[in-house]
């Protein structure tokens, strides 16, 4: 990876966030595949990369 964010979770991030009380579904659209596939959560350990180097 050259630029971006790397997150390691051994399960779906959406499911992980709900199970660990970092996210609560408030609207029906938040249960739909389109929402789930774009879901991100800043509460999980993650790493930022720029030009291939961890920042």
DONURO-56705 format. One record per atom (N, C-alpha, C): residue in one letter; x, y, z. Coordinates in steps of 0.001 Angstrom, whole numbers, plus 500000, padded with zeros to 6 digits. Each point is the difference from the previous one (the first is absolute). Layout:
// residues N
AXYZ...
//
This chain:
// residues 55
X500852498837500000X499148501163500000X500898501225500000X499704500936499134X500793501230499930X499403501079500899X498722500287499869X499301500980500837X498702499393500494X499586500371501184X498717499538500499X500045499624501464X499017499205500401X499875499566501384X499910498482500008X500762499371500885X499971498550500143X499341499659501325X498997499135499940X499287499545501192X499983498478499973X500374499369501119X499945498551500083X498925499582500984X498987499342499491X498924499450500822X499679498638499412X499807499020500846X499730498646499532X498501499748499809X499239501065499787X498570499895499736X499565501295499324X498768500085499571X499507501214499363X500053501182500963X500460501136499523X500147501179500846X498659500476500556X498964499945499195X498650500384500433X499560499130501181X500151498690499858X499619499065501070X500847500223501246X501312500215499808X500904500237501117X499589501244500782X499678501082499285X499625501259500653X498707499846500801X499037499276499474X498737499775500718X500249499133501242X500739498911499840X500262499082501116X500797500658501123X500822500986499674X500839500668500991X499446501361500420X498733500246499701X499280501222500396X500627501300499505X500627499948498802X500519501218499384X499009500581498995X498978499211499639X498992500456499042X498669499376500351X498953500815499922X498634499517500208X499170500367498777X499288499040499443X499139500233498842X498840500889500429X499836501139499321X498934500942500334X498946500110498911X500344499625498770X499079500090498870X500028498699499212X498906499691499342X499907498766499218X501052499952498897X500333501154499390X500990499983498911X501383499577500499X500242500089501315X501290499596500560X500129498479500091X498956499277499637X500039498539499955X500184499494498572X500009500922499017X500071499619498597X501449499805499554X500180499126499017X501335499654499502X500790501226499550X499360500960499336X500714501185499516X500633500770501156X499289500133501103X500539500683501178X501129499181500627X499774498707500177X500962499125500664X501316499933499233X499947499933498672X501243499880499223X500840501270500037X499402501146500350X500742501254500090X500309500378501443X499651499130500934X500144500293501416X501461500077500410X500343501014500802X501324500115500594X499826500340501475X501005499741500782X499923500265501427X501371500443500507X500114501237500438X501278500529500486X500366499445501377X499098499274500635X500249499474501340X500939498796500012X500240499409498842X500858498819499942X501439500427499688X500958499236500512X501401500304499726X500228499967498488X500657501025499491X500264500073498569X501300500758499753X500542499873498799X501264500617499644X499830500816498726X500585501174499956X499967500862498828X501318499854499242X499925499952498661X501183499895499160X500026501122498982X501180500586499789X500226500977498943X501280499634499290X499918499926498683X501152499614499184X500620498696500481X499165499080500414X500457498684500406X500588499912501397X500000501114500734X500571499997501350X498927500298501029X500074499272501082X499027500188501087X500262501326500687X498937500802500125X500127501325500603X499419500087501360
//
